């Protein structure tokens, strides 16, 4: 690891706080560090455009987990939120996994404390637990199968129709899957603050102004918003729909970071971020946006902050993730 000048390096709430020379070409330096350290940068679609542009792989939670499992890099730099970096570490005990800002958490993950969920789960011993990947390692360790928004429906449908299921932590995604599959899964009462505050009224007004626009929504949104959507799917699904649709305008009802890739892939089309129920023009995840290009550079340079966890927790959390990856591979997801 690089030498650290303790007079320059300040640990503040778990992330690095160092002034970066503004004359440095961060894109070039990050590419240099990748080669020197045999490092790979994985980024979620919700990251800021600069981070997406410097990443080796950009994807949704399923794609990122698959890439983390298959990489031969020595260092995985995860430009996303904490549970995503944890997932990479769970799958790679022998690799160093870094997260630019340890404060990059997740409101959905926070809505399911493992101790409370265990007490809930223990009341229903005849239920299988399917847990959305947006959760902590502790929650994953209490689960039978992990899922993402890309594969959740297929995973539920892979189980016998009479199998009782607890679905956690996202009640909106769980309710949508119940509707799609005709199941009656028992839902944990959790939600993503970003997807819960989209304004149906404002989306309706946008539809009036853009009558030809297709509404593309993530299944973490509430049911009234999903009811007006032309397409409901994961971030990758939303991207593919926009690429394949003959429509020229789209109202995008998920975190606004995805618009960068949508516009790059479809420069001739117009993408309108759906507004939240407040004064903001679009709906950004404050946790995702904690990561910056400067923090990514410092993270790679000093190899901090690093994601670690007890080995018994890692092993327990790995089993349901591997089960997810097996089912996804079976269905070509």
Buried (B, 14 or more C-beta within 10 A) or exposed (E): EEEBEEEEEEEEEEBBEBEBEEEEEBEEBBBEBBEEBEBBBBBBBBBBBBBBBBBBBBBBBBBBBBBBBEBEBEBBBBBBBBBBBBBBBBBBEEBBBBBBBBBBBBBBBBBBBBEEBEEBBEEEEEBBBBBBBBBBBBBBBBBBBBBBBBBBBBBBBEBEEEEBBBBBBBBBBBBBBBEBBEBEBBBBEBBBBBBBBBBBEBBEEBBEEBEEBBBBBBBBBBEEBBEBBBBBBBBBBBBBBBEEBEBEBBBBBBBBBBBBBBBEEBEEBBBBBBBBEEEEEBBBBEBBBBBBBBBBBBBBBBBBBBBEBEEEBBEBBBBBBBBBBEBBEEEEB
